[in-house]
C-alpha cells in the first residue's frame, strides 16, 4: 500500500511575493496537489468518491509551520501521509524539505461531504478510505476550533470571482490564505516571514459573494477572519510572523 507519497516542485517567480518568498497560498496549493495524487494512488480520489458515493473531500482545518521562508528557484519536496479515518475527520500530515533540510511541516483535517446536500459523511462508511492505512509514524497534533477576539478591525472587502473557484463550485481552500495575507501591507511584513498559519474553514465562499475581511492583534500573532454578506463566518485564521534574522536570512 502507498503509505507515503512525495513530489518535488521548483518555486517559480510567479509563485513568490514582493519579498521573493513562496506565497502561503502556493504552498497550500502544492500540498493539495500532492494530497490529491496520493489519494488517487490509495484509491480514494475525488473521482472515485464521486462515482461510488456521490461525495467529495472538503478541507476544514489546516496548520502550517515554517522554519524559514522558501525562496524562488528553490526545489521544494512535499511529503505526505494519511493518518486514517476518525469519527468525522481524516487527518493528513506533511513534511516540507529543501534538499535534505526539513524547512516546515503541516497538518490538515478533511471531511467527506455529500456533493448535493453538503452533509458530512462518516469516513468509516467509505471502504476506500478505511482501507488506506497510515504509516507507523504520524504526527500527533489535533486541530481545534479558533476563538475569535471580541474586537476586530475591518480591513477590506472582496468579491468572489471566477479565478477563486474550483471544481466543487466554491472558493478553493488555497485562496483563503490569500484573503488572510491581504489583511497586511507589504510595509507591515517587511523583514518578516509567515512562520505559522492556523486556518479553519467555516462555510463555503461562492461566486458573487462579497467577503468582509477583519483582523485583530493577538499576543504573539494576529487573528484574521472573513465573513459573508449574511454575517456568517467563512474562515478564521491565526498568523504568526518571525523576523528573518531568526531564520538565518539577511
Buried (B, 14 or more C-beta within 10 A) or exposed (E): EBEBBBBEBEBEEEBBBEBEBBBBBBBBBBBBBBBEBBBBEBBBBBEBBEEEBEBBBBBBBBBBBBBBBBBBEBEBBBBBBBBBBBEBBBBBBBBBBBEEEEBBBBBBBBBBBEBEEEEBBEBBEBEBBEEBBBEEEBBEBEBEEBEEEEEBEEBEEBEBEEEBBEEBEBBBBBBBBBBBBEBBEEEEBEEBBBBBBBBBBBBBBBEEBEBBBBBBEEEEBBBBBBBBEEEEBBBBBBBBBBEBEEBEBE
